[in-house]
Amino acid sequence: MDMLELMEWLAERGVTTVFKVDGDRMVERRSAWMVIVSGGPLGEDSFFRADLGTPDACLDSLLAHLESKGLSPFA
């Protein structure tokens, strides 16, 4: 599953998802990729953010977070 498929799957469940790359951070060789999720079945206090070096790292981090909340696209 790629990030776009996962974002669509989450949106269908009422979860807001932001996946971003920051050009300034990229030029500065810092963690330029970011993923944020909140809402839906994750609950009101569900805000999750990861700033990492690659899109795959963001995807892995997000999937681990979702599994910790009992929500998995693979179930």
N, CA, C and O atoms as a CHARMM CRD file, in Angstrom:
* protein
*
  300
    1    1 MET  N      0.85900  -1.18200   0.00000 PROA 1      0.00000
    2    1 MET  CA     0.00000   0.00000   0.00000 PROA 1      0.00000
    3    1 MET  C      0.89800   1.23600   0.00000 PROA 1      0.00000
    4    1 MET  O      1.83100   1.33600   0.79700 PROA 1      0.00000
    5    2 ASP  N      0.60900   2.16900  -0.89600 PROA 2      0.00000
    6    2 ASP  CA     1.39400   3.40000  -0.90300 PROA 2      0.00000
    7    2 ASP  C      0.66900   4.48300  -0.09600 PROA 2      0.00000
    8    2 ASP  O     -0.45300   4.27600   0.36500 PROA 2      0.00000
    9    3 MET  N      1.31400   5.62700   0.07000 PROA 3      0.00000
   10    3 MET  CA     0.77500   6.68500   0.91100 PROA 3      0.00000
   11    3 MET  C     -0.56500   7.20100   0.39500 PROA 3      0.00000
   12    3 MET  O     -1.46300   7.46300   1.19500 PROA 3      0.00000
   13    4 LEU  N     -0.72300   7.35300  -0.91200 PROA 4      0.00000
   14    4 LEU  CA    -1.98200   7.85600  -1.44700 PROA 4      0.00000
   15    4 LEU  C     -3.13100   6.88800  -1.19600 PROA 4      0.00000
   16    4 LEU  O     -4.23700   7.31300  -0.86100 PROA 4      0.00000
   17    5 GLU  N     -2.88100   5.60100  -1.35200 PROA 5      0.00000
   18    5 GLU  CA    -3.91200   4.60100  -1.05100 PROA 5      0.00000
   19    5 GLU  C     -4.27200   4.64700   0.42700 PROA 5      0.00000
   20    5 GLU  O     -5.44700   4.57000   0.78500 PROA 5      0.00000
   21    6 LEU  N     -3.26400   4.77300   1.28700 PROA 6      0.00000
   22    6 LEU  CA    -3.51400   4.83700   2.71800 PROA 6      0.00000
   23    6 LEU  C     -4.29600   6.10100   3.07800 PROA 6      0.00000
   24    6 LEU  O     -5.21200   6.04600   3.89900 PROA 6      0.00000
   25    7 MET  N     -3.94700   7.23100   2.47600 PROA 7      0.00000
   26    7 MET  CA    -4.67800   8.47500   2.74700 PROA 7      0.00000
   27    7 MET  C     -6.14300   8.33200   2.36000 PROA 7      0.00000
   28    7 MET  O     -7.02100   8.77700   3.09900 PROA 7      0.00000
   29    8 GLU  N     -6.41700   7.72800   1.22900 PROA 8      0.00000
   30    8 GLU  CA    -7.80200   7.51300   0.80900 PROA 8      0.00000
   31    8 GLU  C     -8.52300   6.58500   1.77500 PROA 8      0.00000
   32    8 GLU  O     -9.66900   6.84300   2.14200 PROA 8      0.00000
   33    9 TRP  N     -7.87100   5.51800   2.18600 PROA 9      0.00000
   34    9 TRP  CA    -8.45400   4.56800   3.13900 PROA 9      0.00000
   35    9 TRP  C     -8.78100   5.27700   4.45500 PROA 9      0.00000
   36    9 TRP  O     -9.85200   5.06400   5.02500 PROA 9      0.00000
   37   10 LEU  N     -7.87200   6.11000   4.93400 PROA 10     0.00000
   38   10 LEU  CA    -8.10500   6.85400   6.16900 PROA 10     0.00000
   39   10 LEU  C     -9.24400   7.85300   6.00700 PROA 10     0.00000
   40   10 LEU  O    -10.09100   7.97000   6.89300 PROA 10     0.00000
   41   11 ALA  N     -9.27800   8.57500   4.89000 PROA 11     0.00000
   42   11 ALA  CA   -10.34300   9.55700   4.65200 PROA 11     0.00000
   43   11 ALA  C    -11.71500   8.89800   4.64300 PROA 11     0.00000
   44   11 ALA  O    -12.68200   9.47400   5.14200 PROA 11     0.00000
   45   12 GLU  N    -11.81000   7.70400   4.08300 PROA 12     0.00000
   46   12 GLU  CA   -13.07500   6.96900   4.06700 PROA 12     0.00000
   47   12 GLU  C    -13.55300   6.63500   5.47500 PROA 12     0.00000
   48   12 GLU  O    -14.73100   6.33900   5.67700 PROA 12     0.00000
   49   13 ARG  N    -12.65300   6.68000   6.44200 PROA 13     0.00000
   50   13 ARG  CA   -12.98000   6.40100   7.83700 PROA 13     0.00000
   51   13 ARG  C    -13.04900   7.67300   8.68300 PROA 13     0.00000
   52   13 ARG  O    -13.19300   7.60300   9.90400 PROA 13     0.00000
   53   14 GLY  N    -12.94500   8.83100   8.03500 PROA 14     0.00000
   54   14 GLY  CA   -13.07200  10.09500   8.73800 PROA 14     0.00000
   55   14 GLY  C    -11.79000  10.64500   9.33000 PROA 14     0.00000
   56   14 GLY  O    -11.83900  11.57300  10.13600 PROA 14     0.00000
   57   15 VAL  N    -10.64800  10.09900   8.95300 PROA 15     0.00000
   58   15 VAL  CA    -9.36300  10.55600   9.46600 PROA 15     0.00000
   59   15 VAL  C     -8.79900  11.60500   8.50600 PROA 15     0.00000
   60   15 VAL  O     -8.75100  11.38600   7.29600 PROA 15     0.00000
   61   16 THR  N     -8.37400  12.74000   9.05300 PROA 16     0.00000
   62   16 THR  CA    -7.71900  13.77700   8.26000 PROA 16     0.00000
   63   16 THR  C     -6.23600  13.45600   8.18500 PROA 16     0.00000
   64   16 THR  O     -5.60400  13.15700   9.19800 PROA 16     0.00000
   65   17 THR  N     -5.68700  13.52000   6.98200 PROA 17     0.00000
   66   17 THR  CA    -4.28600  13.16400   6.76100 PROA 17     0.00000
   67   17 THR  C     -3.58600  14.23800   5.94200 PROA 17     0.00000
   68   17 THR  O     -4.11500  14.70800   4.93500 PROA 17     0.00000
   69   18 VAL  N     -2.38900  14.62200   6.38600 PROA 18     0.00000
   70   18 VAL  CA    -1.54700  15.54800   5.64000 PROA 18     0.00000
   71   18 VAL  C     -0.20600  14.85900   5.41600 PROA 18     0.00000
   72   18 VAL  O      0.40000  14.33800   6.35300 PROA 18     0.00000
   73   19 PHE  N      0.24900  14.86200   4.16800 PROA 19     0.00000
   74   19 PHE  CA     1.55300  14.30200   3.81200 PROA 19     0.00000
   75   19 PHE  C      2.28300  15.38600   3.04100 PROA 19     0.00000
   76   19 PHE  O      1.79200  15.84900   2.01100 PROA 19     0.00000
   77   20 LYS  N      3.43800  15.79600   3.51800 PROA 20     0.00000
   78   20 LYS  CA     4.09300  16.99100   2.98900 PROA 20     0.00000
   79   20 LYS  C      5.59500  16.79600   2.87800 PROA 20     0.00000
   80   20 LYS  O      6.20600  16.05200   3.64500 PROA 20     0.00000
   81   21 VAL  N      6.17500  17.48800   1.90000 PROA 21     0.00000
   82   21 VAL  CA     7.62600  17.60300   1.81700 PROA 21     0.00000
   83   21 VAL  C      7.94300  19.09400   1.84200 PROA 21     0.00000
   84   21 VAL  O      7.30000  19.88300   1.15100 PROA 21     0.00000
   85   22 ASP  N      8.93500  19.47500   2.63900 PROA 22     0.00000
   86   22 ASP  CA     9.30800  20.86900   2.84100 PROA 22     0.00000
   87   22 ASP  C     10.58900  21.17200   2.06800 PROA 22     0.00000
   88   22 ASP  O     11.65700  20.65800   2.40000 PROA 22     0.00000
   89   23 GLY  N     10.47900  22.00100   1.04300 PROA 23     0.00000
   90   23 GLY  CA    11.62300  22.32200   0.19100 PROA 23     0.00000
   91   23 GLY  C     12.76800  22.99300   0.93900 PROA 23     0.00000
   92   23 GLY  O     13.93400  22.71100   0.66400 PROA 23     0.00000
   93   24 ASP  N     12.44600  23.88300   1.88700 PROA 24     0.00000
   94   24 ASP  CA    13.50200  24.53800   2.67200 PROA 24     0.00000
   95   24 ASP  C     14.28800  23.51800   3.48700 PROA 24     0.00000
   96   24 ASP  O     15.51700  23.56200   3.53700 PROA 24     0.00000
   97   25 ARG  N     13.57000  22.60400   4.11900 PROA 25     0.00000
   98   25 ARG  CA    14.25300  21.56400   4.90000 PROA 25     0.00000
   99   25 ARG  C     15.09700  20.66600   3.99800 PROA 25     0.00000
  100   25 ARG  O     16.19100  20.24900   4.37900 PROA 25     0.00000
  101   26 MET  N     14.59100  20.37300   2.81400 PROA 26     0.00000
  102   26 MET  CA    15.31900  19.51000   1.87600 PROA 26     0.00000
  103   26 MET  C     16.65100  20.15900   1.50700 PROA 26     0.00000
  104   26 MET  O     17.69000  19.50000   1.51500 PROA 26     0.00000
  105   27 VAL  N     16.61800  21.44500   1.18500 PROA 27     0.00000
  106   27 VAL  CA    17.83400  22.17200   0.82400 PROA 27     0.00000
  107   27 VAL  C     18.81700  22.19300   1.99200 PROA 27     0.00000
  108   27 VAL  O     20.03000  22.12800   1.79100 PROA 27     0.00000
  109   28 GLU  N     18.28500  22.28500   3.21900 PROA 28     0.00000
  110   28 GLU  CA    19.13300  22.32300   4.42000 PROA 28     0.00000
  111   28 GLU  C     19.54100  20.92900   4.89200 PROA 28     0.00000
  112   28 GLU  O     20.20600  20.78900   5.91900 PROA 28     0.00000
  113   29 ARG  N     19.14600  19.90700   4.15100 PROA 29     0.00000
  114   29 ARG  CA    19.47100  18.51100   4.48000 PROA 29     0.00000
  115   29 ARG  C     18.92200  18.08500   5.84900 PROA 29     0.00000
  116   29 ARG  O     19.57000  17.35600   6.60000 PROA 29     0.00000
  117   30 ARG  N     17.69100  18.57000   6.15100 PROA 30     0.00000
  118   30 ARG  CA    17.01000  18.16400   7.38500 PROA 30     0.00000
  119   30 ARG  C     15.84200  17.24500   7.02500 PROA 30     0.00000
  120   30 ARG  O     15.52700  17.07500   5.84700 PROA 30     0.00000
  121   31 SER  N     15.21200  16.66400   8.01600 PROA 31     0.00000
  122   31 SER  CA    14.05700  15.78500   7.78600 PROA 31     0.00000
  123   31 SER  C     12.95200  16.57000   7.09800 PROA 31     0.00000
  124   31 SER  O     12.25000  17.35600   7.73400 PROA 31     0.00000
  125   32 ALA  N     12.80200  16.35600   5.80700 PROA 32     0.00000
  126   32 ALA  CA    11.90300  17.17700   5.00300 PROA 32     0.00000
  127   32 ALA  C     10.50300  16.60500   4.85200 PROA 32     0.00000
  128   32 ALA  O      9.58100  17.32300   4.46300 PROA 32     0.00000
  129   33 TRP  N     10.33100  15.33700   5.15000 PROA 33     0.00000
  130   33 TRP  CA     9.03200  14.69200   4.95200 PROA 33     0.00000
  131   33 TRP  C      8.24400  14.70400   6.25100 PROA 33     0.00000
  132   33 TRP  O      8.80100  14.51400   7.33200 PROA 33     0.00000
  133   34 MET  N      6.92400  14.93100   6.13300 PROA 34     0.00000
  134   34 MET  CA     6.07500  14.99300   7.32100 PROA 34     0.00000
  135   34 MET  C      4.73600  14.33600   7.02500 PROA 34     0.00000
  136   34 MET  O      4.18900  14.47200   5.93100 PROA 34     0.00000
  137   35 VAL  N      4.22200  13.62600   8.01100 PROA 35     0.00000
  138   35 VAL  CA     2.86700  13.08700   7.94400 PROA 35     0.00000
  139   35 VAL  C      2.15300  13.45000   9.24400 PROA 35     0.00000
  140   35 VAL  O      2.72700  13.36200  10.33000 PROA 35     0.00000
  141   36 ILE  N      0.89000  13.86000   9.11200 PROA 36     0.00000
  142   36 ILE  CA     0.04600  14.19600  10.25100 PROA 36     0.00000
  143   36 ILE  C     -1.29300  13.49500  10.04800 PROA 36     0.00000
  144   36 ILE  O     -1.83200  13.48900   8.94200 PROA 36     0.00000
  145   37 VAL  N     -1.82500  12.90800  11.10900 PROA 37     0.00000
  146   37 VAL  CA    -3.18300  12.35500  11.07900 PROA 37     0.00000
  147   37 VAL  C     -3.91200  12.77700  12.34800 PROA 37     0.00000
  148   37 VAL  O     -3.30400  12.99800  13.39400 PROA 37     0.00000
  149   38 SER  N     -5.24400  12.88200  12.22500 PROA 38     0.00000
  150   38 SER  CA    -6.07500  13.18100  13.39500 PROA 38     0.00000
  151   38 SER  C     -7.53000  12.87800  13.07600 PROA 38     0.00000
  152   38 SER  O     -7.93900  12.80400  11.91800 PROA 38     0.00000
  153   39 GLY  N     -8.29500  12.70600  14.14900 PROA 39     0.00000
  154   39 GLY  CA    -9.74100  12.56800  14.03400 PROA 39     0.00000
  155   39 GLY  C    -10.23500  11.17500  13.71400 PROA 39     0.00000
  156   39 GLY  O     -9.49800  10.19000  13.77100 PROA 39     0.00000
  157   40 GLY  N    -11.51100  11.13200  13.37400 PROA 40     0.00000
  158   40 GLY  CA   -12.17100   9.87500  13.03500 PROA 40     0.00000
  159   40 GLY  C    -12.06900   8.85900  14.14800 PROA 40     0.00000
  160   40 GLY  O    -12.17300   9.21900  15.32100 PROA 40     0.00000
  161   41 PRO  N    -11.86800   7.59900  13.81000 PROA 41     0.00000
  162   41 PRO  CA   -11.81700   6.54600  14.82100 PROA 41     0.00000
  163   41 PRO  C    -10.57100   6.62400  15.71600 PROA 41     0.00000
  164   41 PRO  O    -10.44500   5.85800  16.67100 PROA 41     0.00000
  165   42 LEU  N     -9.66600   7.53700  15.41100 PROA 42     0.00000
  166   42 LEU  CA    -8.47800   7.69300  16.25000 PROA 42     0.00000
  167   42 LEU  C     -8.79800   8.45900  17.52900 PROA 42     0.00000
  168   42 LEU  O     -8.00800   8.43200  18.47300 PROA 42     0.00000
  169   43 GLY  N     -9.94700   9.14300  17.57800 PROA 43     0.00000
  170   43 GLY  CA   -10.36800   9.85500  18.78000 PROA 43     0.00000
  171   43 GLY  C     -9.96100  11.31200  18.77100 PROA 43     0.00000
  172   43 GLY  O     -9.19100  11.74900  17.91500 PROA 43     0.00000
  173   44 GLU  N    -10.48400  12.06200  19.73100 PROA 44     0.00000
  174   44 GLU  CA   -10.24300  13.50500  19.80300 PROA 44     0.00000
  175   44 GLU  C     -8.79300  13.84800  20.11100 PROA 44     0.00000
  176   44 GLU  O     -8.27100  14.83500  19.59200 PROA 44     0.00000
  177   45 ASP  N     -8.14100  13.06100  20.93600 PROA 45     0.00000
  178   45 ASP  CA    -6.74300  13.32000  21.30300 PROA 45     0.00000
  179   45 ASP  C     -5.80200  12.47600  20.44100 PROA 45     0.00000
  180   45 ASP  O     -4.84300  11.88500  20.93800 PROA 45     0.00000
  181   46 SER  N     -6.09300  12.43600  19.15700 PROA 46     0.00000
  182   46 SER  CA    -5.40000  11.48800  18.28800 PROA 46     0.00000
  183   46 SER  C     -4.32000  12.10800  17.42500 PROA 46     0.00000
  184   46 SER  O     -3.75900  11.42100  16.57200 PROA 46     0.00000
  185   47 PHE  N     -4.01000  13.37700  17.61300 PROA 47     0.00000
  186   47 PHE  CA    -3.05000  14.04800  16.73600 PROA 47     0.00000
  187   47 PHE  C     -1.71800  13.29400  16.73400 PROA 47     0.00000
  188   47 PHE  O     -1.12900  13.04500  17.78600 PROA 47     0.00000
  189   48 PHE  N     -1.26100  12.94000  15.54100 PROA 48     0.00000
  190   48 PHE  CA     0.01800  12.24800  15.37900 PROA 48     0.00000
  191   48 PHE  C      0.79100  12.95700  14.27300 PROA 48     0.00000
  192   48 PHE  O      0.25000  13.24400  13.20600 PROA 48     0.00000
  193   49 ARG  N      2.05500  13.23300  14.54200 PROA 49     0.00000
  194   49 ARG  CA     2.92400  13.86700  13.55200 PROA 49     0.00000
  195   49 ARG  C      4.28600  13.19200  13.57700 PROA 49     0.00000
  196   49 ARG  O      4.83400  12.90000  14.64000 PROA 49     0.00000
  197   50 ALA  N      4.82400  12.94800  12.38300 PROA 50     0.00000
  198   50 ALA  CA     6.17700  12.41100  12.25500 PROA 50     0.00000
  199   50 ALA  C      6.91400  13.21900  11.20200 PROA 50     0.00000
  200   50 ALA  O      6.42300  13.38700  10.08500 PROA 50     0.00000
  201   51 ASP  N      8.09400  13.72100  11.55400 PROA 51     0.00000
  202   51 ASP  CA     8.98300  14.42900  10.62900 PROA 51     0.00000
  203   51 ASP  C     10.19800  13.52900  10.40700 PROA 51     0.00000
  204   51 ASP  O     10.98600  13.30300  11.32600 PROA 51     0.00000
  205   52 LEU  N     10.34600  13.01900   9.18600 PROA 52     0.00000
  206   52 LEU  CA    11.38800  12.03700   8.92500 PROA 52     0.00000
  207   52 LEU  C     12.09800  12.33100   7.60400 PROA 52     0.00000
  208   52 LEU  O     11.71600  13.24000   6.86700 PROA 52     0.00000
  209   53 GLY  N     13.12500  11.55400   7.32300 PROA 53     0.00000
  210   53 GLY  CA    13.98500  11.81400   6.18200 PROA 53     0.00000
  211   53 GLY  C     13.50100  11.27900   4.84800 PROA 53     0.00000
  212   53 GLY  O     13.97900  11.71700   3.80200 PROA 53     0.00000
  213   54 THR  N     12.55400  10.33300   4.86000 PROA 54     0.00000
  214   54 THR  CA    12.07600   9.75900   3.60200 PROA 54     0.00000
  215   54 THR  C     10.56400   9.54600   3.66500 PROA 54     0.00000
  216   54 THR  O     10.00000   9.42700   4.75300 PROA 54     0.00000
  217   55 PRO  N      9.90800   9.49800   2.51400 PROA 55     0.00000
  218   55 PRO  CA     8.47900   9.20600   2.52200 PROA 55     0.00000
  219   55 PRO  C      8.18600   7.80500   3.05800 PROA 55     0.00000
  220   55 PRO  O      7.17900   7.60200   3.73600 PROA 55     0.00000
  221   56 ASP  N      9.04800   6.84600   2.76200 PROA 56     0.00000
  222   56 ASP  CA     8.83500   5.48300   3.26500 PROA 56     0.00000
  223   56 ASP  C      8.91400   5.43200   4.78500 PROA 56     0.00000
  224   56 ASP  O      8.16100   4.69100   5.41700 PROA 56     0.00000
  225   57 ALA  N      9.81200   6.20800   5.37700 PROA 57     0.00000
  226   57 ALA  CA     9.91400   6.25500   6.83700 PROA 57     0.00000
  227   57 ALA  C      8.64000   6.83400   7.43300 PROA 57     0.00000
  228   57 ALA  O      8.17500   6.37100   8.47400 PROA 57     0.00000
  229   58 CYS  N      8.07300   7.84300   6.78200 PROA 58     0.00000
  230   58 CYS  CA     6.80300   8.40900   7.25300 PROA 58     0.00000
  231   58 CYS  C      5.69000   7.37000   7.17800 PROA 58     0.00000
  232   58 CYS  O      4.89800   7.23200   8.10900 PROA 58     0.00000
  233   59 LEU  N      5.63400   6.64500   6.07200 PROA 59     0.00000
  234   59 LEU  CA     4.61900   5.60600   5.90100 PROA 59     0.00000
  235   59 LEU  C      4.76100   4.53500   6.97200 PROA 59     0.00000
  236   59 LEU  O      3.76900   4.14400   7.58600 PROA 59     0.00000
  237   60 ASP  N      5.96900   4.05800   7.20500 PROA 60     0.00000
  238   60 ASP  CA     6.19600   3.03100   8.22900 PROA 60     0.00000
  239   60 ASP  C      5.80100   3.52500   9.61200 PROA 60     0.00000
  240   60 ASP  O      5.18900   2.79100  10.38800 PROA 60     0.00000
  241   61 SER  N      6.15100   4.77100   9.92100 PROA 61     0.00000
  242   61 SER  CA     5.81900   5.35200  11.21600 PROA 61     0.00000
  243   61 SER  C      4.30600   5.47600  11.38100 PROA 61     0.00000
  244   61 SER  O      3.76400   5.17100  12.44400 PROA 61     0.00000
  245   62 LEU  N      3.63800   5.92200  10.33500 PROA 62     0.00000
  246   62 LEU  CA     2.18900   6.05800  10.38600 PROA 62     0.00000
  247   62 LEU  C      1.50800   4.70200  10.55200 PROA 62     0.00000
  248   62 LEU  O      0.58700   4.56600  11.35700 PROA 62     0.00000
  249   63 LEU  N      1.94900   3.70900   9.80200 PROA 63     0.00000
  250   63 LEU  CA     1.34800   2.37500   9.93800 PROA 63     0.00000
  251   63 LEU  C      1.53500   1.81900  11.34000 PROA 63     0.00000
  252   63 LEU  O      0.62000   1.19900  11.88200 PROA 63     0.00000
  253   64 ALA  N      2.69900   2.02800  11.93600 PROA 64     0.00000
  254   64 ALA  CA     2.93900   1.57300  13.31200 PROA 64     0.00000
  255   64 ALA  C      2.01200   2.29800  14.28300 PROA 64     0.00000
  256   64 ALA  O      1.47400   1.68300  15.20300 PROA 64     0.00000
  257   65 HSD  N      1.82300   3.59400  14.08500 PROA 65     0.00000
  258   65 HSD  CA     0.92500   4.36000  14.95000 PROA 65     0.00000
  259   65 HSD  C     -0.51400   3.85300  14.82100 PROA 65     0.00000
  260   65 HSD  O     -1.19900   3.65300  15.82400 PROA 65     0.00000
  261   66 LEU  N     -0.96400   3.64700  13.58900 PROA 66     0.00000
  262   66 LEU  CA    -2.32400   3.15700  13.38300 PROA 66     0.00000
  263   66 LEU  C     -2.52800   1.80500  14.04300 PROA 66     0.00000
  264   66 LEU  O     -3.55600   1.57500  14.68200 PROA 66     0.00000
  265   67 GLU  N     -1.57100   0.91700  13.89800 PROA 67     0.00000
  266   67 GLU  CA    -1.67700  -0.40400  14.52600 PROA 67     0.00000
  267   67 GLU  C     -1.73800  -0.28400  16.04400 PROA 67     0.00000
  268   67 GLU  O     -2.44800  -1.05000  16.69600 PROA 67     0.00000
  269   68 SER  N     -1.00700   0.66400  16.61200 PROA 68     0.00000
  270   68 SER  CA    -1.04500   0.85500  18.07600 PROA 68     0.00000
  271   68 SER  C     -2.40400   1.34500  18.53400 PROA 68     0.00000
  272   68 SER  O     -2.75400   1.19800  19.70500 PROA 68     0.00000
  273   69 LYS  N     -3.18100   1.93100  17.61800 PROA 69     0.00000
  274   69 LYS  CA    -4.53100   2.42100  17.92000 PROA 69     0.00000
  275   69 LYS  C     -5.60500   1.40300  17.50400 PROA 69     0.00000
  276   69 LYS  O     -6.80100   1.67600  17.61100 PROA 69     0.00000
  277   70 GLY  N     -5.16600   0.23100  17.03200 PROA 70     0.00000
  278   70 GLY  CA    -6.11500  -0.80500  16.63300 PROA 70     0.00000
  279   70 GLY  C     -6.74800  -0.56800  15.27300 PROA 70     0.00000
  280   70 GLY  O     -7.82100  -1.09900  14.98600 PROA 70     0.00000
  281   71 LEU  N     -6.09300   0.22200  14.43600 PROA 71     0.00000
  282   71 LEU  CA    -6.63000   0.53800  13.11100 PROA 71     0.00000
  283   71 LEU  C     -5.58300   0.15300  12.07000 PROA 71     0.00000
  284   71 LEU  O     -4.49600   0.72900  12.03500 PROA 71     0.00000
  285   72 SER  N     -5.91000  -0.81500  11.22900 PROA 72     0.00000
  286   72 SER  CA    -4.93400  -1.26800  10.24100 PROA 72     0.00000
  287   72 SER  C     -5.60900  -1.49200   8.90300 PROA 72     0.00000
  288   72 SER  O     -6.65900  -2.13300   8.84300 PROA 72     0.00000
  289   73 PRO  N     -5.02900  -0.97700   7.82800 PROA 73     0.00000
  290   73 PRO  CA    -5.61000  -1.21800   6.50100 PROA 73     0.00000
  291   73 PRO  C     -5.41300  -2.65900   6.04300 PROA 73     0.00000
  292   73 PRO  O     -5.97300  -3.05700   5.02100 PROA 73     0.00000
  293   74 PHE  N     -4.64500  -3.43200   6.76300 PROA 74     0.00000
  294   74 PHE  CA    -4.34700  -4.80200   6.37500 PROA 74     0.00000
  295   74 PHE  C     -5.22000  -5.82700   7.11000 PROA 74     0.00000
  296   74 PHE  O     -5.09400  -7.03200   6.88900 PROA 74     0.00000
  297   75 ALA  N     -6.09600  -5.34000   7.97500 PROA 75     0.00000
  298   75 ALA  CA    -6.93200  -6.26100   8.77100 PROA 75     0.00000
  299   75 ALA  C     -8.13300  -6.71900   7.99200 PROA 75     0.00000
  300   75 ALA  O     -8.94200  -7.49300   8.50400 PROA 75     0.00000
